[in-house]
Amino acid sequence: MVYGPNIVLDDSLRTFEGGRLRVITSEFGDLLPITDNNDINDVNQIDANEINDVNLFAGGDDKVNESIVSVALHTLFVREHNRLASIIEANNPTWSDDQIFQKARKLVGAEIQAITYNEFLPAYLGPDSQLKKYTGYKSNVNPAISNEFAAAASKIYISGISPELKILDANMDPTTDNNLPYEDALFNSQFVLDNGIDSILRGLTVNQQQKIDVYIIDAVRNHYDDSDLAAQIIQRGRDHGLPSYNAMRRFLNVGEFNDVNSLTTDPNVQANLIDTYGDINDIDPWVGFLAEDANTGNEKLSLKIIREQFEKIRDGDRLWYTIDPNFTDEETEFLESVTLKEIIELNTDVNNLQENIFYTAAAEPNEPNEPNAPNDRLTISLAKLIDNPFWFMDSSFLFIAGGSTDFNSTNVNEADAVLVRMFTDTNSSPLLDESIPFDEFFGQNGSIIFRGPAPVVSLRFTPSRKTFSILVMDPNINTSQRITVDIGIGSYLGRGSARVTTMEGFRRAFFLSGNASRNQSCFFP
């Protein structure tokens, strides 16, 4: 995506100074270089590699110029590479350009893996088609890309493209009276040169994906490089020798459909399929993927193929980012928690985005339905799942630690208990919803502590540091899920989110840290 499939392209994108990638400077921040043979920092010399008199950007992926969306995302990760390269160079002044470049490249690649698997895929696949839990490298797994994925299943996304893109200013208001038609976003590098990427990225955070179905916007049917992208995909599947949709179901052992009524419950789609193909056994796989609905009682075949492909890519990689020995423990910890929101806010002037960038703020999954919005953002530094920490326990624990609990004595006087709620990104019901009375807390070494039976076995506040920790027994949660935590005290409501990872070598002393006399008067200063 960022670096290219071969060393020739890779080298053409490098500065060979400080491990950085080439960019052009602009009033909107660094942008991708232009594909010409002249000075890439002099926009007046741009005169080569044009489509319809529009100059193109250079990137590691030959599809970088397809839309302003792909340009914006490529630009974002080029900036991230250069940001990391600057940090690496500052911490390792004796390193060569190539050492810095390769380390930054390694980190960016791992960030993309983490964001793809921890944020994008859970949102894209939905709760009924989640990846299996990662259990480590498997030498017998072939990570090669399957034909059915490459030529059909991976292409269903074009049905979700919206007809317009929102372009927003720093106040999240439209920059013009009208949204940008998607056809005007195609091969339009000039828009990025004139506006930068911030307004595009803001718009992407509020643009909603359309439903994946047989309906596709006009922009990709009639304005995509003067051709019909849907027709191209159907023909590509035939050129690749893909079997029919039903034959693919048989090959993948999910059972054939006897008629189109089993494929879809939409009578209009049923009629059009019969009119076009005549026989369910002749339907092209990509068309079948778009027509299949969730009312058949089965996992969608397209999502099954996508899920299994990404599982193979992960499980067949002996240097997968979570087990790569080239990363330190601190780097792995950072990568496990990295989010696209953070990458955007670190490399642009965009800020105050929703925690999960793959859901619009209005549709962010499983947020508590409180009458009042949170008035404090919690910073969660640790979200660890610990399986069977002791030989005498057949239980798992979820440990949450964080800070920025900005409540005060006024909040305490408004209530007589602490509200603790937890939500995951794959379950609409609360994982935890507990109200713990103040008189069940006691003071110890400047901290206010609750210990009790399951589910919350420990809740600790340290008011002087504004930190907290929560220990939950037998939570119904898996690693890689994102968890949202609410702490409520009176009118105070703090909320924070983090990715759940696994903790190894957890110590018994953490659970049982001495005894203290109960003293409710020391709950708050």
C-alpha positions in Angstrom: 0.0 0.0 0.0 2.7 2.5 1.1 5.9 1.1 -0.2 5.3 -0.8 -3.4 5.6 -4.5 -4.5 9.2 -4.3 -5.8 12.5 -2.6 -4.9 12.5 -0.3 -8.0 9.2 1.4 -7.0 10.2 1.2 -3.3 13.5 3.1 -4.0 11.7 5.7 -6.2 9.6 6.7 -3.2 12.5 7.2 -0.8 14.6 10.2 0.0 17.5 8.2 1.3 17.9 10.7 4.1 16.8 9.9 7.6 14.7 6.9 6.5 12.0 9.1 5.1 9.6 8.8 2.1 9.4 11.5 -0.5 6.6 14.1 -0.2 5.8 17.5 -1.6 5.1 20.4 0.8 1.9 22.3 0.7 -0.1 24.7 2.9 -2.2 21.7 3.9 0.8 19.6 5.1 2.9 17.0 3.3 1.3 15.4 0.2 2.4 12.5 -2.0 4.9 13.2 -4.7 3.8 13.7 -8.2 4.8 11.1 -10.8 7.2 13.1 -13.0 10.9 13.3 -13.7 11.3 16.8 -12.3 11.7 18.3 -8.9 8.8 16.8 -6.9 8.8 19.8 -4.6 8.1 22.3 -7.4 4.5 22.0 -8.4 5.2 24.3 -11.3 7.2 21.6 -13.0 4.5 19.0 -12.9 3.9 18.0 -16.5 4.1 14.2 -16.8 1.8 11.2 -16.1 -1.6 12.7 -16.6 -5.1 11.4 -17.1 -7.5 13.8 -18.8 -5.0 16.6 -18.0 -5.0 15.7 -14.3 -1.6 15.1 -12.7 -1.2 11.9 -10.7 0.4 11.1 -7.3 3.1 8.5 -6.9 2.5 5.8 -4.3 3.3 2.2 -3.6 -0.1 1.0 -4.9 -0.9 1.6 -8.5 -4.6 2.3 -7.5 -3.6 5.2 -5.3 -5.2 7.8 -7.8 -8.5 6.0 -8.2 -10.2 8.3 -5.8 -9.5 11.1 -3.4 -10.2 8.7 -0.6 -7.4 6.3 -1.5 -5.1 9.4 -2.0 -6.0 10.6 1.5 -5.3 7.2 3.2 -2.0 6.7 1.3 -0.9 10.2 2.3 -1.9 9.6 5.9 0.4 6.5 6.2 3.3 8.2 4.3 3.1 10.9 7.0 3.0 8.3 9.7 6.1 6.6 8.2 8.0 9.9 8.3 6.7 10.7 11.8 8.0 7.4 13.1 11.3 7.8 11.1 11.9 11.1 12.9 11.3 9.5 16.3 13.6 6.5 15.4 16.3 8.8 14.2 16.2 11.0 17.3 16.4 7.9 19.6 19.1 6.2 17.5 21.5 8.9 16.2 24.0 6.3 14.9 21.6 4.4 12.7 21.9 4.6 8.9 19.2 5.8 6.6 18.3 2.2 5.7 18.1 1.1 9.3 15.7 3.9 10.1 13.6 3.3 6.9 13.3 -0.4 7.5 12.3 0.0 11.2 9.7 2.7 10.3 8.4 0.5 7.5 8.1 -2.5 9.8 6.1 -0.5 12.3 3.8 1.0 9.7 3.1 -2.4 8.2 2.2 -3.7 11.7 0.0 -0.7 12.4 -1.9 -1.5 9.2 -2.3 -5.1 10.3 -3.5 -4.1 13.7 -6.0 -1.6 12.4 -7.3 -4.0 9.7 -7.8 -6.9 12.1 -8.8 -5.0 15.3 -11.1 -2.3 13.8 -11.9 -2.7 10.1 -12.7 -6.4 9.9 -15.0 -6.5 13.0 -17.0 -3.6 11.6 -17.0 -4.9 8.0 -17.9 -8.5 8.7 -20.4 -7.8 11.4 -21.2 -9.7 14.6 -22.2 -12.9 12.8 -19.0 -13.5 10.9 -16.1 -12.6 13.2 -12.6 -14.1 12.8 -11.6 -17.0 15.0 -9.4 -16.2 18.0 -5.7 -16.0 17.1 -3.7 -18.9 18.6 -0.4 -18.4 17.0 1.5 -19.3 13.8 0.5 -22.4 12.0 3.0 -23.8 9.5 0.4 -25.8 7.7 -1.7 -22.8 6.8 -1.2 -21.4 3.3 -1.7 -17.6 3.4 -1.9 -17.3 -0.4 -4.8 -15.3 -1.8 -7.6 -17.5 -3.1 -9.1 -17.1 -6.5 -12.6 -16.7 -5.2 -11.5 -14.0 -2.8 -9.4 -12.0 -5.3 -11.8 -12.2 -8.2 -15.1 -11.9 -6.5 -15.6 -11.8 -2.7 -13.1 -8.9 -2.1 -15.1 -6.8 -4.6 -18.4 -6.7 -2.9 -17.3 -3.4 -1.2 -18.2 -1.4 -4.3 -21.9 -2.0 -3.5 -21.3 -0.1 -0.3 -20.0 3.1 -1.9 -22.1 6.1 -1.3 -23.1 8.4 -4.2 -21.6 11.5 -2.4 -18.7 12.3 -0.2 -18.9 14.8 2.7 -16.1 17.3 2.7 -15.9 19.0 6.2 -14.1 21.8 7.8 -12.5 22.0 11.3 -16.0 22.6 12.8 -17.3 19.4 11.0 -19.4 21.7 8.8 -19.6 21.2 5.0 -17.0 23.2 3.1 -19.5 23.8 0.2 -23.3 23.9 -0.2 -23.2 20.4 -1.7 -21.5 17.2 -1.1 -18.9 16.0 -3.6 -20.4 13.5 -6.1 -18.4 10.3 -6.1 -17.7 10.6 -9.8 -15.9 13.8 -9.1 -13.7 12.1 -6.6 -12.4 9.6 -9.2 -8.9 10.4 -10.5 -9.0 13.9 -9.1 -5.6 14.5 -7.6 -6.1 18.3 -8.2 -8.8 18.3 -5.4 -6.2 17.1 -2.9 -3.6 19.6 -4.2 -6.2 22.3 -3.7 -7.7 21.2 -0.4 -5.3 18.7 1.4 -6.6 15.6 3.1 -8.0 16.8 6.4 -11.4 17.7 5.0 -11.6 14.4 3.2 -10.8 12.4 6.4 -13.3 14.3 8.4 -16.0 13.5 5.9 -15.1 9.8 5.9 -15.8 9.7 9.7 -19.5 10.7 9.1 -20.1 9.2 5.6 -22.2 6.1 6.1 -21.6 2.9 4.0 -24.5 1.8 1.9 -25.9 -1.7 2.4 -24.1 -4.4 0.5 -26.7 -5.5 -2.1 -27.4 -5.7 -5.8 -27.8 -1.9 -6.1 -24.7 0.0 -7.2 -24.3 3.7 -7.6 -24.1 5.3 -11.1 -20.6 6.6 -10.5 -19.0 3.2 -10.6 -21.3 1.9 -13.3 -20.8 4.7 -15.8 -18.0 7.1 -14.7 -15.3 4.7 -13.6 -12.5 5.2 -16.2 -15.2 5.4 -18.9 -16.4 1.8 -18.1 -18.7 -0.2 -16.0 -16.8 -1.5 -12.9 -19.6 -4.0 -12.1 -19.4 -5.5 -15.6 -15.6 -5.7 -15.3 -15.8 -7.6 -12.0 -18.3 -10.1 -13.5 -16.1 -10.6 -16.6 -13.0 -10.9 -14.4 -14.6 -13.7 -12.5 -15.3 -15.6 -15.7 -11.7 -14.9 -17.0 -10.4 -16.4 -13.8 -12.4 -19.5 -14.3 -14.6 -19.1 -11.2 -17.4 -21.6 -10.8 -21.0 -20.5 -10.5 -22.3 -19.2 -7.2 -24.0 -22.4 -6.3 -21.1 -24.6 -7.4 -18.9 -22.4 -5.1 -21.2 -23.1 -2.3 -20.9 -26.9 -3.0 -17.1 -26.7 -3.2 -16.9 -24.8 0.1 -19.2 -27.2 1.9 -21.9 -24.8 2.8 -24.7 -26.4 0.9 -26.4 -25.5 -2.4 -29.6 -23.5 -2.8 -32.4 -25.2 -4.7 -33.9 -21.9 -6.1 -33.5 -18.2 -5.9 -36.0 -18.0 -3.1 -33.4 -19.6 -0.9 -30.8 -17.1 -2.0 -32.7 -13.9 -1.3 -36.1 -13.0 0.1 -36.4 -9.9 -2.1 -39.0 -10.6 -4.7 -37.6 -8.0 -7.2 -34.1 -9.5 -6.9 -35.6 -13.0 -7.3 -37.4 -12.0 -10.5 -34.3 -10.2 -12.0 -32.1 -13.2 -11.3 -34.5 -15.6 -13.0 -34.9 -13.2 -15.9 -31.1 -12.7 -16.3 -29.8 -16.3 -15.6 -32.8 -18.6 -15.9 -31.2 -21.1 -13.6 -29.8 -20.6 -10.1 -26.8 -22.8 -11.1 -25.7 -20.3 -13.7 -25.5 -17.2 -11.4 -22.1 -15.6 -11.4 -20.5 -15.7 -7.9 -20.1 -12.0 -7.5 -23.8 -11.4 -8.4 -24.7 -14.2 -6.0 -22.6 -12.6 -3.2 -24.5 -9.3 -3.7 -27.9 -11.0 -3.9 -27.6 -13.2 -0.8 -29.2 -11.9 2.3 -28.9 -12.7 6.0 -32.4 -14.1 6.2 -31.4 -17.6 4.9 -30.1 -18.7 8.4 -26.6 -19.1 7.1 -23.4 -17.0 7.2 -23.2 -15.2 3.9 -20.9 -17.0 1.5 -19.0 -13.8 0.6 -18.3 -13.0 4.3 -17.2 -16.6 4.9 -14.7 -16.4 2.1 -13.4 -13.0 3.3 -13.2 -14.2 6.9 -11.3 -17.3 6.1 -8.9 -15.5 3.8 -8.0 -13.0 6.5 -7.6 -15.9 9.0 -5.2 -17.6 6.7 -3.2 -14.4 6.1 -2.8 -14.0 9.8 -2.3 -17.6 10.9 0.1 -18.4 8.0 2.4 -15.5 8.8 5.3 -16.5 11.1 6.2 -12.8 11.6 2.6 -11.7 12.4 2.9 -8.5 14.4 1.8 -9.9 17.7 4.5 -12.6 17.6 7.3 -10.9 15.6 10.5 -11.2 17.6 11.8 -8.0 15.9 9.4 -6.0 18.1 10.1 -5.2 21.7 7.4 -5.8 24.3 6.7 -2.1 24.4 6.3 -1.9 20.6 4.0 -4.9 20.6 1.9 -3.3 23.4 1.7 -0.1 21.4 0.7 -1.9 18.2 -2.1 -3.9 20.0 -3.7 -0.6 21.1 -3.2 1.5 18.0 -6.3 2.9 16.2 -6.9 4.7 13.0 -8.3 7.6 15.0 -4.9 8.0 16.6 -3.0 7.8 13.3 -5.3 10.5 11.9 -5.0 12.8 14.9 -1.2 12.4 15.1 -0.6 13.2 11.4 -3.3 15.9 10.6 -5.1 18.8 12.2 -8.2 16.6 12.6 -9.2 16.0 16.2 -12.0 15.0 18.5 -13.0 12.0 16.4 -15.1 9.1 17.7 -13.2 6.3 19.3 -14.0 3.7 16.6 -13.4 5.4 13.3 -15.1 2.6 11.3 -18.5 3.6 12.7 -20.0 7.1 12.4 -20.4 8.9 15.7 -24.2 8.5 15.5 -23.9 4.7 14.8 -20.9 3.8 17.0 -21.8 0.4 18.3 -23.0 -0.5 21.7 -22.6 2.9 23.4 -24.5 3.2 26.6 -27.9 4.7 26.0 -27.5 7.4 28.7 -29.8 10.5 28.7 -26.6 12.6 29.1 -23.5 12.4 27.0 -20.2 11.6 28.8 -18.6 14.7 30.3 -15.2 13.2 30.7 -13.0 11.2 28.4 -11.2 8.4 30.3 -7.8 7.3 29.1 -7.5 3.5 29.3 -3.9 2.5 29.3 -4.4 -1.3 29.8 -7.2 -3.7 28.9 -5.9 -7.2 29.5 -7.6 -10.6 29.5 -6.0 -13.1 31.9 -7.0 -16.8 31.5 -6.7 -19.1 34.5 -4.0 -17.2 36.4 -3.8 -19.7 39.3 -3.9 -23.5 39.4 -6.8 -23.4 41.9 -8.9 -21.1 39.7 -10.8 -22.1 36.6 -11.7 -18.5 35.8 -10.6 -15.7 33.5 -10.2 -12.1 34.5 -10.4 -8.8 32.6 -8.1 -6.1 34.0 -8.8 -2.4 33.0 -6.5 0.4 34.1 -6.6 4.1 33.2 -6.8 7.7 34.2 -8.4 11.1 33.8 -11.2 10.4 36.4 -12.1 14.0 36.9 -14.9 13.6 39.4 -15.1 15.7 42.7 -16.7 15.8 46.1 -19.8 17.5 44.6 -20.4 14.4 42.3 -20.0 12.2 45.4 -22.6 14.1 47.3 -25.0 13.7 44.4 -25.1 9.9 44.7 -24.5 7.0 47.0 -22.8 4.5 44.6 -20.4 4.2 41.7 -21.8 3.0 38.4 -19.6 0.8 36.3 -20.6 -0.3 32.8 -18.8 -2.0 30.0 -19.8 -2.6 26.4 -18.0 -4.4 23.5 -18.1 -3.6 19.8 -19.8 -7.0 19.0 -22.6 -7.1 21.5 -25.5 -4.7 21.9 -26.1 -5.8 25.6 -23.8 -4.5 28.4 -21.0 -6.8 29.3 -21.2 -5.3 32.8 -23.7 -3.1 34.5 -23.0 -2.7 38.3 -23.8 -0.1 40.9 -21.4 -0.4 43.9 -22.4 1.5 47.1 -19.9 3.9 48.6 -20.0 2.1 52.0 -18.5 -1.0 50.5 -15.2 0.8 49.7 -12.3 1.1 52.1 -9.1 3.3 52.1 -5.6 2.0 51.7 -2.3 3.9 51.0 -4.1 6.9 49.4 -6.4 4.7 47.3 -10.1 3.9 47.6 -10.8 0.2 47.1 -13.7 -2.1 46.6 -13.3 -5.9 46.7 -16.2 -8.2 46.3 -17.6 -11.3 44.5 -18.0 -11.7 40.8 -18.4 -10.0 38.5 -16.5 -6.9 39.8 -13.9 -8.4 42.2 -11.9 -5.2 42.5 -12.4 -1.5 41.8 -9.7 1.0 42.8 -9.4 4.8 42.6 -6.4 6.9 43.5 -7.8 10.4 43.6 -4.5 12.2 43.9 -3.4 10.7 40.5 -6.9 10.5 39.0 -6.3 6.9 38.1 -8.5 3.8 38.4 -8.4 0.1 37.9 -11.2 -2.5 37.5 -10.9 -6.3 37.8 -13.8 -8.4 36.4 -14.2 -12.1 36.8 -15.3 -14.4 34.0 -16.1 -11.6 31.4 -17.8 -12.7 28.2 -15.2 -11.1 26.0 -12.4 -12.1 23.6 -9.1 -10.5 22.8 -9.1 -8.1 19.8 -12.6 -6.9 20.8 -12.8 -3.2 21.7 -14.3 -2.4 25.1 -16.0 0.8 26.2 -15.9 1.6 29.9 -18.3 4.0 31.7 -17.7 5.2 35.3 -20.6 7.2 36.7 -20.7 9.2 40.0 -23.7 11.5 40.4 -23.7 13.8 37.4 -20.2 12.7 36.4 -19.9 10.3 33.6 -16.5 9.3 32.2 -16.1 7.1 29.2 -13.1 5.5 27.5 -12.3 2.7 25.0 -9.5 0.4 24.4 -8.6 -2.8 22.5 -8.5 -6.0 24.7 -5.3 -8.0 24.6 -3.9 -11.0 26.5 -1.7 -10.7 29.6 0.9 -13.4 30.3 2.6 -14.1 33.6 0.1 -12.4 35.8 1.0 -12.4 39.5 -1.1 -13.5 42.4 0.1 -10.5 44.4 -1.8 -8.3 42.0 -5.1 -9.8 43.2 -4.4 -10.0 46.9 -2.6 -6.9 48.0 -2.9 -6.9 51.8 -5.7 -6.1 54.1 -7.0 -2.7 55.3 -9.7 -1.6 57.7 -12.8 -0.4 56.0 -13.2 3.3 56.3 -15.8 4.9 54.1 -14.8 8.4 55.3 -11.6 8.2 53.2 -13.4 7.4 50.0 -12.8 11.0 48.8 -10.7 13.8 50.2 
